[in-house]
Amino acid sequence: TMSTSGQRVAAIWSATDDEILLQARASGLNWQPIASRHFPNKTANACRKRHERLIERRHGEDWDAQKLEVLAQEYMACRKGMWEILASRIGERWTVVEAKCLEKGLKNLQSTSRTAERR
């Protein structure tokens, strides 16, 4: 939707919008035509970002209990080695680094890193 100042205002994506978006992209359309044809109140970038999130979510749901169990077991078997690499680079215990990374989450760490790189 447009605000009175003519700027685009974020609107909630409905389940129908999500299906239209997925079908339009699957048919080979690029982001700009998808936005102008199907979502005139959204930018091409907003469509791209929403599509990324939908695809990520779908792939995440493909994990059944058995696959998750294997992941958990393998993670527990190699977590010390994985985290020790990073911990040694910053001078912290690996358990502290693991806890902090899991607490903050990937998106937050990526954002913080990008901000730091710009300085």
N, CA, C and O atoms as CSV, one atom per row, in Angstrom:
chain,resi,resn,atom,element,x,y,z
A,1,THR,N,N,0.837,-1.190,0.000
A,1,THR,CA,C,0.000,0.000,0.000
A,1,THR,C,C,0.880,1.251,0.000
A,1,THR,O,O,2.006,1.242,0.497
A,2,MET,N,N,0.334,2.322,-0.570
A,2,MET,CA,C,1.064,3.588,-0.603
A,2,MET,C,C,0.610,4.448,0.564
A,2,MET,O,O,-0.573,4.474,0.902
A,3,SER,N,N,1.536,5.139,1.168
A,3,SER,CA,C,1.185,6.082,2.226
A,3,SER,C,C,0.802,7.402,1.562
A,3,SER,O,O,0.947,7.555,0.349
A,4,THR,N,N,0.317,8.346,2.351
A,4,THR,CA,C,-0.088,9.638,1.791
A,4,THR,C,C,1.100,10.384,1.188
A,4,THR,O,O,0.916,11.232,0.315
A,5,SER,N,N,2.314,10.080,1.643
A,5,SER,CA,C,3.502,10.742,1.094
A,5,SER,C,C,4.004,10.049,-0.175
A,5,SER,O,O,5.017,10.452,-0.747
A,6,GLY,N,N,3.288,9.003,-0.613
A,6,GLY,CA,C,3.669,8.307,-1.839
A,6,GLY,C,C,4.714,7.230,-1.646
A,6,GLY,O,O,5.180,6.639,-2.620
A,7,GLN,N,N,5.090,6.961,-0.404
A,7,GLN,CA,C,6.069,5.908,-0.138
A,7,GLN,C,C,5.341,4.577,0.035
A,7,GLN,O,O,4.189,4.526,0.465
A,8,ARG,N,N,6.050,3.500,-0.314
A,8,ARG,CA,C,5.470,2.169,-0.123
A,8,ARG,C,C,5.461,1.845,1.362
A,8,ARG,O,O,6.390,2.184,2.095
A,9,VAL,N,N,4.397,1.184,1.791
A,9,VAL,CA,C,4.272,0.787,3.192
A,9,VAL,C,C,4.258,-0.737,3.217
A,9,VAL,O,O,3.566,-1.367,2.417
A,10,ALA,N,N,5.014,-1.325,4.125
A,10,ALA,CA,C,5.074,-2.788,4.217
A,10,ALA,C,C,3.684,-3.349,4.484
A,10,ALA,O,O,2.977,-2.898,5.385
A,11,ALA,N,N,3.314,-4.325,3.695
A,11,ALA,CA,C,2.023,-4.979,3.877
A,11,ALA,C,C,2.276,-6.453,4.174
A,11,ALA,O,O,3.266,-7.030,3.723
A,12,ILE,N,N,1.391,-7.034,4.917
A,12,ILE,CA,C,1.530,-8.446,5.286
A,12,ILE,C,C,1.296,-9.322,4.057
A,12,ILE,O,O,0.409,-9.054,3.247
A,13,TRP,N,N,2.101,-10.366,3.935
A,13,TRP,CA,C,1.944,-11.327,2.847
A,13,TRP,C,C,0.913,-12.368,3.272
A,13,TRP,O,O,1.034,-12.965,4.342
A,14,SER,N,N,-0.085,-12.582,2.450
A,14,SER,CA,C,-1.087,-13.614,2.740
A,14,SER,C,C,-0.599,-14.947,2.169
A,14,SER,O,O,0.359,-14.991,1.397
A,15,ALA,N,N,-1.268,-16.023,2.559
A,15,ALA,CA,C,-0.927,-17.347,2.026
A,15,ALA,C,C,-1.140,-17.361,0.512
A,15,ALA,O,O,-0.379,-17.999,-0.216
A,16,THR,N,N,-2.176,-16.657,0.037
A,16,THR,CA,C,-2.453,-16.568,-1.402
A,16,THR,C,C,-1.316,-15.822,-2.104
A,16,THR,O,O,-0.859,-16.236,-3.170
A,17,ASP,N,N,-0.864,-14.717,-1.496
A,17,ASP,CA,C,0.271,-13.965,-2.052
A,17,ASP,C,C,1.490,-14.876,-2.190
A,17,ASP,O,O,2.179,-14.861,-3.210
A,18,ASP,N,N,1.743,-15.666,-1.152
A,18,ASP,CA,C,2.899,-16.567,-1.167
A,18,ASP,C,C,2.808,-17.554,-2.330
A,18,ASP,O,O,3.799,-17.801,-3.017
A,19,GLU,N,N,1.620,-18.116,-2.549
A,19,GLU,CA,C,1.436,-19.072,-3.647
A,19,GLU,C,C,1.638,-18.396,-4.998
A,19,GLU,O,O,2.306,-18.942,-5.876
A,20,ILE,N,N,1.059,-17.203,-5.166
A,20,ILE,CA,C,1.224,-16.448,-6.417
A,20,ILE,C,C,2.704,-16.170,-6.657
A,20,ILE,O,O,3.201,-16.339,-7.771
A,21,LEU,N,N,3.401,-15.746,-5.614
A,21,LEU,CA,C,4.829,-15.437,-5.712
A,21,LEU,C,C,5.630,-16.669,-6.135
A,21,LEU,O,O,6.453,-16.595,-7.047
A,22,LEU,N,N,5.388,-17.794,-5.473
A,22,LEU,CA,C,6.114,-19.028,-5.792
A,22,LEU,C,C,5.833,-19.482,-7.224
A,22,LEU,O,O,6.744,-19.905,-7.935
A,23,GLN,N,N,4.563,-19.392,-7.646
A,23,GLN,CA,C,4.201,-19.811,-9.008
A,23,GLN,C,C,4.805,-18.882,-10.056
A,23,GLN,O,O,5.303,-19.339,-11.085
A,24,ALA,N,N,4.760,-17.585,-9.791
A,24,ALA,CA,C,5.309,-16.614,-10.745
A,24,ALA,C,C,6.811,-16.827,-10.923
A,24,ALA,O,O,7.319,-16.780,-12.044
A,25,ARG,N,N,7.510,-17.058,-9.830
A,25,ARG,CA,C,8.953,-17.277,-9.901
A,25,ARG,C,C,9.262,-18.600,-10.594
A,25,ARG,O,O,10.192,-18.685,-11.396
A,26,ALA,N,N,8.475,-19.634,-10.279
A,26,ALA,CA,C,8.677,-20.949,-10.897
A,26,ALA,C,C,8.446,-20.889,-12.410
A,26,ALA,O,O,9.032,-21.666,-13.163
A,27,SER,N,N,7.584,-19.958,-12.851
A,27,SER,CA,C,7.299,-19.835,-14.284
A,27,SER,C,C,8.420,-19.099,-15.023
A,27,SER,O,O,8.377,-18.961,-16.245
A,28,GLY,N,N,9.420,-18.631,-14.276
A,28,GLY,CA,C,10.579,-18.016,-14.907
A,28,GLY,C,C,10.602,-16.500,-14.898
A,28,GLY,O,O,11.528,-15.894,-15.437
A,29,LEU,N,N,9.604,-15.880,-14.300
A,29,LEU,CA,C,9.572,-14.413,-14.253
A,29,LEU,C,C,10.670,-13.865,-13.351
A,29,LEU,O,O,11.020,-14.475,-12.341
A,30,ASN,N,N,11.202,-12.721,-13.722
A,30,ASN,CA,C,12.162,-12.016,-12.876
A,30,ASN,C,C,11.408,-11.179,-11.851
A,30,ASN,O,O,10.188,-11.036,-11.935
A,31,TRP,N,N,12.144,-10.622,-10.875
A,31,TRP,CA,C,11.509,-9.941,-9.743
A,31,TRP,C,C,10.708,-8.707,-10.140
A,31,TRP,O,O,9.615,-8.494,-9.616
A,32,GLN,N,N,11.229,-7.889,-11.054
A,32,GLN,CA,C,10.510,-6.668,-11.428
A,32,GLN,C,C,9.149,-6.970,-12.066
A,32,GLN,O,O,8.147,-6.380,-11.664
A,33,PRO,N,N,9.091,-7.875,-13.051
A,33,PRO,CA,C,7.774,-8.224,-13.608
A,33,PRO,C,C,6.837,-8.862,-12.576
A,33,PRO,O,O,5.627,-8.638,-12.615
A,34,ILE,N,N,7.388,-9.650,-11.662
A,34,ILE,CA,C,6.551,-10.250,-10.612
A,34,ILE,C,C,5.934,-9.141,-9.772
A,34,ILE,O,O,4.732,-9.154,-9.506
A,35,ALA,N,N,6.757,-8.181,-9.355
A,35,ALA,CA,C,6.264,-7.078,-8.522
A,35,ALA,C,C,5.217,-6.256,-9.263
A,35,ALA,O,O,4.147,-5.989,-8.717
A,36,SER,N,N,5.508,-5.849,-10.500
A,36,SER,CA,C,4.570,-4.969,-11.200
A,36,SER,C,C,3.280,-5.681,-11.603
A,36,SER,O,O,2.209,-5.077,-11.550
A,37,ARG,N,N,3.358,-6.950,-12.005
A,37,ARG,CA,C,2.148,-7.674,-12.427
A,37,ARG,C,C,1.281,-8.142,-11.265
A,37,ARG,O,O,0.057,-8.027,-11.305
A,38,HIS,N,N,1.926,-8.668,-10.236
A,38,HIS,CA,C,1.171,-9.327,-9.164
A,38,HIS,C,C,1.118,-8.545,-7.856
A,38,HIS,O,O,0.171,-8.691,-7.084
A,39,PHE,N,N,2.132,-7.715,-7.603
A,39,PHE,CA,C,2.226,-7.014,-6.314
A,39,PHE,C,C,2.615,-5.549,-6.523
A,39,PHE,O,O,3.715,-5.145,-6.144
A,40,PRO,N,N,1.724,-4.749,-7.123
A,40,PRO,CA,C,2.074,-3.353,-7.417
A,40,PRO,C,C,2.415,-2.533,-6.167
A,40,PRO,O,O,3.039,-1.477,-6.267
A,41,ASN,N,N,2.008,-3.017,-5.002
A,41,ASN,CA,C,2.307,-2.291,-3.757
A,41,ASN,C,C,3.613,-2.741,-3.108
A,41,ASN,O,O,3.955,-2.289,-2.015
A,42,LYS,N,N,4.354,-3.645,-3.791
A,42,LYS,CA,C,5.612,-4.139,-3.227
A,42,LYS,C,C,6.749,-3.935,-4.224
A,42,LYS,O,O,6.531,-3.899,-5.435
A,43,THR,N,N,7.956,-3.802,-3.700
A,43,THR,CA,C,9.126,-3.654,-4.577
A,43,THR,C,C,9.584,-5.026,-5.069
A,43,THR,O,O,9.220,-6.060,-4.510
A,44,ALA,N,N,10.385,-5.006,-6.122
A,44,ALA,CA,C,10.981,-6.244,-6.630
A,44,ALA,C,C,11.840,-6.882,-5.534
A,44,ALA,O,O,11.859,-8.104,-5.382
A,45,ASN,N,N,12.546,-6.047,-4.779
A,45,ASN,CA,C,13.398,-6.550,-3.701
A,45,ASN,C,C,12.570,-7.215,-2.599
A,45,ASN,O,O,12.975,-8.240,-2.051
A,46,ALA,N,N,11.416,-6.637,-2.277
A,46,ALA,CA,C,10.539,-7.234,-1.259
A,46,ALA,C,C,10.070,-8.613,-1.717
A,46,ALA,O,O,9.987,-9.546,-0.919
A,47,CYS,N,N,9.763,-8.734,-3.011
A,47,CYS,CA,C,9.339,-10.030,-3.561
A,47,CYS,C,C,10.477,-11.047,-3.472
A,47,CYS,O,O,10.263,-12.199,-3.095
A,48,ARG,N,N,11.678,-10.610,-3.822
A,48,ARG,CA,C,12.839,-11.505,-3.772
A,48,ARG,C,C,13.099,-11.995,-2.352
A,48,ARG,O,O,13.325,-13.184,-2.126
A,49,LYS,N,N,13.065,-11.056,-1.387
A,49,LYS,CA,C,13.313,-11.410,0.011
A,49,LYS,C,C,12.256,-12.383,0.532
A,49,LYS,O,O,12.580,-13.353,1.218
A,50,ARG,N,N,10.995,-12.118,0.203
A,50,ARG,CA,C,9.916,-13.000,0.651
A,50,ARG,C,C,10.110,-14.397,0.061
A,50,ARG,O,O,9.933,-15.397,0.757
A,51,HIS,N,N,10.471,-14.465,-1.211
A,51,HIS,CA,C,10.689,-15.748,-1.875
A,51,HIS,C,C,11.822,-16.512,-1.187
A,51,HIS,O,O,11.708,-17.714,-0.948
A,52,GLU,N,N,12.914,-15.814,-0.872
A,52,GLU,CA,C,14.038,-16.449,-0.163
A,52,GLU,C,C,13.571,-17.062,1.151
A,52,GLU,O,O,13.912,-18.200,1.473
A,53,ARG,N,N,12.786,-16.296,1.905
A,53,ARG,CA,C,12.302,-16.789,3.205
A,53,ARG,C,C,11.391,-18.001,3.042
A,53,ARG,O,O,11.469,-18.948,3.824
A,54,LEU,N,N,10.530,-17.973,2.029
A,54,LEU,CA,C,9.626,-19.101,1.794
A,54,LEU,C,C,10.408,-20.359,1.434
A,54,LEU,O,O,10.098,-21.448,1.918
A,55,ILE,N,N,11.415,-20.209,0.589
A,55,ILE,CA,C,12.222,-21.355,0.173
A,55,ILE,C,C,13.019,-21.900,1.360
A,55,ILE,O,O,13.097,-23.113,1.555
A,56,GLU,N,N,13.611,-20.998,2.153
A,56,GLU,CA,C,14.344,-21.434,3.354
A,56,GLU,C,C,13.429,-22.215,4.282
A,56,GLU,O,O,13.804,-23.267,4.799
A,57,ARG,N,N,12.230,-21.695,4.488
A,57,ARG,CA,C,11.272,-22.333,5.391
A,57,ARG,C,C,10.887,-23.718,4.864
A,57,ARG,O,O,10.802,-24.676,5.633
A,58,ARG,N,N,10.655,-23.823,3.548
A,58,ARG,CA,C,10.292,-25.118,2.956
A,58,ARG,C,C,11.395,-26.143,3.139
A,58,ARG,O,O,11.129,-27.295,3.484
A,59,HIS,N,N,12.643,-25.722,2.905
A,59,HIS,CA,C,13.759,-26.659,3.052
A,59,HIS,C,C,13.927,-27.068,4.508
A,59,HIS,O,O,14.304,-28.206,4.790
A,60,GLY,N,N,13.657,-26.173,5.420
A,60,GLY,CA,C,13.738,-26.485,6.840
A,60,GLY,C,C,12.709,-27.507,7.261
A,60,GLY,O,O,12.951,-28.320,8.153
A,61,GLU,N,N,11.550,-27.459,6.609
A,61,GLU,CA,C,10.473,-28.386,6.958
A,61,GLU,C,C,10.693,-29.775,6.377
A,61,GLU,O,O,10.009,-30.723,6.764
A,62,ASP,N,N,11.649,-29.909,5.444
A,62,ASP,CA,C,11.927,-31.209,4.830
A,62,ASP,C,C,12.626,-32.166,5.797
A,62,ASP,O,O,12.779,-33.349,5.492
A,63,TRP,N,N,13.046,-31.669,6.947
A,63,TRP,CA,C,13.789,-32.482,7.903
A,63,TRP,C,C,12.828,-33.290,8.769
A,63,TRP,O,O,12.039,-32.725,9.527
A,64,ASP,N,N,12.898,-34.611,8.654
A,64,ASP,CA,C,12.070,-35.462,9.509
A,64,ASP,C,C,12.811,-35.724,10.825
A,64,ASP,O,O,13.956,-35.308,10.999
A,65,ALA,N,N,12.147,-36.411,11.734
A,65,ALA,CA,C,12.712,-36.667,13.063
A,65,ALA,C,C,14.033,-37.437,12.977
A,65,ALA,O,O,14.968,-37.164,13.730
A,66,GLN,N,N,14.101,-38.399,12.056
A,66,GLN,CA,C,15.321,-39.210,11.934
A,66,GLN,C,C,16.502,-38.363,11.457
A,66,GLN,O,O,17.607,-38.492,11.983
A,67,LYS,N,N,16.278,-37.508,10.477
A,67,LYS,CA,C,17.346,-36.655,9.959
A,67,LYS,C,C,17.820,-35.685,11.046
A,67,LYS,O,O,19.016,-35.420,11.172
A,68,LEU,N,N,16.881,-35.163,11.820
A,68,LEU,CA,C,17.211,-34.257,12.914
A,68,LEU,C,C,18.010,-34.984,14.002
A,68,LEU,O,O,18.925,-34.418,14.600
A,69,GLU,N,N,17.648,-36.241,14.245
A,69,GLU,CA,C,18.357,-37.055,15.235
A,69,GLU,C,C,19.812,-37.266,14.816
A,69,GLU,O,O,20.724,-37.159,15.637
A,70,VAL,N,N,20.021,-37.567,13.534
A,70,VAL,CA,C,21.380,-37.760,13.015
A,70,VAL,C,C,22.166,-36.457,13.153
A,70,VAL,O,O,23.321,-36.468,13.578
A,71,LEU,N,N,21.540,-35.335,12.793
A,71,LEU,CA,C,22.194,-34.034,12.939
A,71,LEU,C,C,22.609,-33.804,14.392
A,71,LEU,O,O,23.737,-33.396,14.666
A,72,ALA,N,N,21.693,-34.066,15.313
A,72,ALA,CA,C,21.970,-33.852,16.739
A,72,ALA,C,C,23.142,-34.711,17.205
A,72,ALA,O,O,24.031,-34.230,17.908
A,73,GLN,N,N,23.141,-35.984,16.810
A,73,GLN,CA,C,24.214,-36.885,17.231
A,73,GLN,C,C,25.561,-36.468,16.647
A,73,GLN,O,O,26.573,-36.474,17.348
A,74,GLU,N,N,25.574,-36.109,15.374
A,74,GLU,CA,C,26.827,-35.702,14.728
A,74,GLU,C,C,27.319,-34.369,15.285
A,74,GLU,O,O,28.522,-34.160,15.446
A,75,TYR,N,N,26.386,-33.476,15.577
A,75,TYR,CA,C,26.765,-32.191,16.170
A,75,TYR,C,C,27.439,-32.422,17.519
A,75,TYR,O,O,28.498,-31.857,17.793
A,76,MET,N,N,26.830,-33.246,18.351
A,76,MET,CA,C,27.394,-33.515,19.676
A,76,MET,C,C,28.765,-34.182,19.556
A,76,MET,O,O,29.639,-33.954,20.392
A,77,ALA,N,N,28.957,-35.007,18.519
A,77,ALA,CA,C,30.229,-35.708,18.334
A,77,ALA,C,C,31.359,-34.769,17.899
A,77,ALA,O,O,32.520,-35.007,18.232
A,78,CYS,N,N,31.030,-33.706,17.160
A,78,CYS,CA,C,32.118,-32.863,16.631
A,78,CYS,C,C,32.051,-31.406,17.075
A,78,CYS,O,O,32.839,-30.587,16.600
A,79,ARG,N,N,31.140,-31.067,17.964
A,79,ARG,CA,C,30.970,-29.655,18.342
A,79,ARG,C,C,32.217,-29.043,18.961
A,79,ARG,O,O,32.547,-27.893,18.669
A,80,LYS,N,N,32.914,-29.785,19.807
A,80,LYS,CA,C,34.103,-29.219,20.453
A,80,LYS,C,C,35.124,-28.786,19.403
A,80,LYS,O,O,35.656,-27.678,19.468
A,81,GLY,N,N,35.393,-29.650,18.449
A,81,GLY,CA,C,36.356,-29.331,17.386
A,81,GLY,C,C,35.920,-28.158,16.528
A,81,GLY,O,O,36.738,-27.317,16.154
A,82,MET,N,N,34.626,-28.101,16.214
A,82,MET,CA,C,34.096,-27.001,15.399
A,82,MET,C,C,34.282,-25.662,16.104
A,82,MET,O,O,34.779,-24.703,15.514
A,83,TRP,N,N,33.884,-25.608,17.352
A,83,TRP,CA,C,33.895,-24.346,18.094
A,83,TRP,C,C,35.278,-23.943,18.581
A,83,TRP,O,O,35.545,-22.757,18.774
A,84,GLU,N,N,36.169,-24.927,18.783
A,84,GLU,CA,C,37.529,-24.602,19.237
A,84,GLU,C,C,38.270,-23.734,18.226
A,84,GLU,O,O,39.055,-22.868,18.609
A,85,ILE,N,N,38.026,-23.961,16.946
A,85,ILE,CA,C,38.682,-23.176,15.892
A,85,ILE,C,C,38.372,-21.691,16.081
A,85,ILE,O,O,39.277,-20.857,16.112
A,86,LEU,N,N,37.109,-21.379,16.204
A,86,LEU,CA,C,36.680,-19.990,16.382
A,86,LEU,C,C,37.125,-19.445,17.741
A,86,LEU,O,O,37.595,-18.312,17.842
A,87,ALA,N,N,36.973,-20.257,18.770
A,87,ALA,CA,C,37.334,-19.828,20.127
A,87,ALA,C,C,38.811,-19.441,20.216
A,87,ALA,O,O,39.157,-18.453,20.863
A,88,SER,N,N,39.676,-20.214,19.570
A,88,SER,CA,C,41.111,-19.913,19.631
A,88,SER,C,C,41.431,-18.602,18.917
A,88,SER,O,O,42.387,-17.917,19.281
A,89,ARG,N,N,40.639,-18.248,17.906
A,89,ARG,CA,C,40.876,-17.001,17.163
A,89,ARG,C,C,40.492,-15.765,17.970
A,89,ARG,O,O,41.013,-14.677,17.727
A,90,ILE,N,N,39.583,-15.931,18.928
A,90,ILE,CA,C,39.150,-14.757,19.706
A,90,ILE,C,C,39.513,-14.855,21.186
A,90,ILE,O,O,39.179,-13.967,21.970
A,91,GLY,N,N,40.190,-15.922,21.562
A,91,GLY,CA,C,40.676,-16.032,22.935
A,91,GLY,C,C,39.604,-16.302,23.977
A,91,GLY,O,O,39.669,-15.786,25.092
A,92,GLU,N,N,38.622,-17.110,23.612
A,92,GLU,CA,C,37.557,-17.491,24.557
A,92,GLU,C,C,37.470,-19.010,24.627
A,92,GLU,O,O,37.999,-19.709,23.763
A,93,ARG,N,N,36.799,-19.518,25.663
A,93,ARG,CA,C,36.548,-20.960,25.750
A,93,ARG,C,C,35.514,-21.343,24.687
A,93,ARG,O,O,34.594,-20.576,24.402
A,94,TRP,N,N,35.674,-22.532,24.108
A,94,TRP,CA,C,34.777,-22.942,23.039
A,94,TRP,C,C,33.328,-23.025,23.501
A,94,TRP,O,O,32.421,-22.740,22.719
A,95,THR,N,N,33.089,-23.407,24.749
A,95,THR,CA,C,31.710,-23.513,25.245
A,95,THR,C,C,31.041,-22.140,25.313
A,95,THR,O,O,29.839,-22.018,25.076
A,96,VAL,N,N,31.824,-21.111,25.637
A,96,VAL,CA,C,31.301,-19.740,25.699
A,96,VAL,C,C,30.960,-19.253,24.290
A,96,VAL,O,O,29.912,-18.645,24.074
A,97,VAL,N,N,31.854,-19.525,23.332
A,97,VAL,CA,C,31.644,-19.106,21.945
A,97,VAL,C,C,30.419,-19.810,21.352
A,97,VAL,O,O,29.597,-19.178,20.690
A,98,GLU,N,N,30.304,-21.107,21.591
A,98,GLU,CA,C,29.145,-21.861,21.101
A,98,GLU,C,C,27.853,-21.258,21.646
A,98,GLU,O,O,26.921,-20.984,20.890
A,99,ALA,N,N,27.805,-21.056,22.951
A,99,ALA,CA,C,26.593,-20.524,23.587
A,99,ALA,C,C,26.240,-19.145,23.033
A,99,ALA,O,O,25.070,-18.866,22.772
A,100,LYS,N,N,27.235,-18.286,22.853
A,100,LYS,CA,C,26.988,-16.923,22.364
A,100,LYS,C,C,26.496,-16.945,20.915
A,100,LYS,O,O,25.557,-16.228,20.571
A,101,CYS,N,N,27.115,-17.750,20.077
A,101,CYS,CA,C,26.687,-17.839,18.674
A,101,CYS,C,C,25.263,-18.374,18.561
A,101,CYS,O,O,24.461,-17.854,17.785
A,102,LEU,N,N,24.952,-19.405,19.328
A,102,LEU,CA,C,23.604,-19.973,19.275
A,102,LEU,C,C,22.580,-19.006,19.863
A,102,LEU,O,O,21.445,-18.940,19.391
A,103,GLU,N,N,22.972,-18.263,20.882
A,103,GLU,CA,C,22.081,-17.268,21.493
A,103,GLU,C,C,21.770,-16.148,20.500
A,103,GLU,O,O,20.617,-15.733,20.378
A,104,LYS,N,N,22.785,-15.658,19.793
A,104,LYS,CA,C,22.611,-14.524,18.876
A,104,LYS,C,C,21.964,-14.926,17.556
A,104,LYS,O,O,21.203,-14.149,16.979
A,105,GLY,N,N,22.257,-16.130,17.075
A,105,GLY,CA,C,21.679,-16.586,15.811
A,105,GLY,C,C,22.462,-16.094,14.601
A,105,GLY,O,O,23.153,-15.076,14.661
A,106,LEU,N,N,22.342,-16.834,13.504
A,106,LEU,CA,C,23.103,-16.558,12.288
A,106,LEU,C,C,22.804,-15.181,11.709
A,106,LEU,O,O,23.730,-14.431,11.400
A,107,LYS,N,N,21.527,-14.833,11.556
A,107,LYS,CA,C,21.169,-13.548,10.929
A,107,LYS,C,C,21.748,-12.370,11.707
A,107,LYS,O,O,22.257,-11.421,11.110
A,108,ASN,N,N,21.671,-12.426,13.028
A,108,ASN,CA,C,22.202,-11.359,13.871
A,108,ASN,C,C,23.722,-11.253,13.712
A,108,ASN,O,O,24.258,-10.150,13.605
A,109,LEU,N,N,24.411,-12.390,13.697
A,109,LEU,CA,C,25.866,-12.376,13.538
A,109,LEU,C,C,26.263,-11.840,12.161
A,109,LEU,O,O,27.227,-11.084,12.043
A,110,GLN,N,N,25.520,-12.230,11.119
A,110,GLN,CA,C,25.807,-11.733,9.769
A,110,GLN,C,C,25.638,-10.217,9.712
A,110,GLN,O,O,26.479,-9.514,9.151
A,111,SER,N,N,24.565,-9.725,10.285
A,111,SER,CA,C,24.285,-8.290,10.294
A,111,SER,C,C,25.369,-7.520,11.053
A,111,SER,O,O,25.847,-6.487,10.585
A,112,THR,N,N,25.750,-8.030,12.223
A,112,THR,CA,C,26.790,-7.388,13.030
A,112,THR,C,C,28.118,-7.361,12.277
A,112,THR,O,O,28.847,-6.370,12.330
A,113,SER,N,N,28.428,-8.442,11.582
A,113,SER,CA,C,29.670,-8.522,10.814
A,113,SER,C,C,29.675,-7.508,9.675
A,113,SER,O,O,30.676,-6.827,9.452
A,114,ARG,N,N,28.551,-7.404,8.949
A,114,ARG,CA,C,28.458,-6.435,7.845
A,114,ARG,C,C,28.634,-5.009,8.360
A,114,ARG,O,O,29.327,-4.201,7.740
A,115,THR,N,N,28.005,-4.702,9.497
A,115,THR,CA,C,28.124,-3.368,10.093
A,115,THR,C,C,29.579,-3.074,10.449
A,115,THR,O,O,30.076,-1.979,10.186
A,116,ALA,N,N,30.257,-4.046,11.043
A,116,ALA,CA,C,31.661,-3.874,11.443
A,116,ALA,C,C,32.565,-3.683,10.224
A,116,ALA,O,O,33.518,-2.906,10.277
A,117,GLU,N,N,32.268,-4.393,9.119
A,117,GLU,CA,C,33.082,-4.279,7.900
A,117,GLU,C,C,32.978,-2.888,7.286
A,117,GLU,O,O,33.923,-2.432,6.642
A,118,ARG,N,N,31.856,-2.210,7.471
A,118,ARG,CA,C,31.648,-0.877,6.891
A,118,ARG,C,C,32.423,0.208,7.630
A,118,ARG,O,O,32.618,1.299,7.095
A,119,ARG,N,N,32.866,-0.077,8.850
A,119,ARG,CA,C,33.587,0.932,9.641
A,119,ARG,C,C,34.998,1.127,9.143
A,119,ARG,O,O,35.741,1.938,9.695
